[in-house]
Amino acid sequence: MLGKSEADASNALQAVGLSPQVVRQYSSSTPAGIVTAQLPNRSSLAIAAEKGGVKPWMWAAGVAALIVLALIVFFMTRPSAETVKVPGVVGMTQTEAVAAVEAAGLVAEVTAVEGTAAAGSVETQDPARDTEVAKGSSVKLGVVKPAADIAVPDVRGLTQADATKILAGAALKVTSTQADSDSVDEGLVIEQAPLAGRTVPAGSSVAIVISSGSGNTNVSVPDVGGMTRASAEKALSDAGLKVLVAENPSATVAKDVVISQLPVAGDSVAPGTSVGIQVSSGPPADPNLVNTPNVVGMPLSDAQKAMSDAGLKSLPVPSTGSGKPANQVLAQTPAGDSQTAKDSEVVLFYAVP
């Protein structure tokens, strides 16, 4: 009767004097109303007939077996309304993953694991994503545990390459800047933050400062003694220095030639510093000479008055970085106690902050 409709199978059995018992069951492969099984089957009926016909107890046993078979097939093939798909949560934070698992009707079991993902994020899950499981089943989540704090290595005095290698080997990141240093050689680490020995979480950044060499950008004052005024001014200007000129009569130095300079040749000064030069204006018109006062160490105002009282003029030249009190005269030219023609200019080199 397999494959026949219910009506055709019932009619065929009744035609031979049998009373069919119908049991309905779910089938995912056979259309509704089509016979999928029968008990007793054709072969058992034939054997029974040879042995004297079908007995009543055979019919009862066959019907019972048919019912049991139908129940087994039904429960094995019926779709379950209690299964759900496991969500994919790898890469999520623990909080996000647990929420997603619970929203799917499942139970999250969290275990701390070592991993390469960020601390607190899901590294593994079991069952895998989209696996069909019974509602209420457990999903095991492997969450990366935080790394232990790390003591920051001391990298001061090392090259940038060595410092970076050591910090990276300690699971730390590196940021770097440069700064001038008169005490640390170029290319070496001047300082670091956090300081050596401090404990920080793995993956933290350590800032290092690399020496770019000496920050001293001073220039050396060129020697312009004996040059013409024009040549001296050009030499000083080319060196990044300013020029203040004082003209004084001289019986020994030709006109327009530099007699002296202040600061003197070879001094180290900041760019833009003013250099006073004394230039000969030729033989003195007035043969009367006066003694030049020695005003080094005096306040500028007192020094200027002393020059004026001696019948001389003064040309103040500011100087930075001397460390001396402001407006104190540091040097003069012509030198103190030298003989100078009246009305000559004396260059006074004085301190400024």
Disulfide bonds with the S-S distance in Angstrom:
none
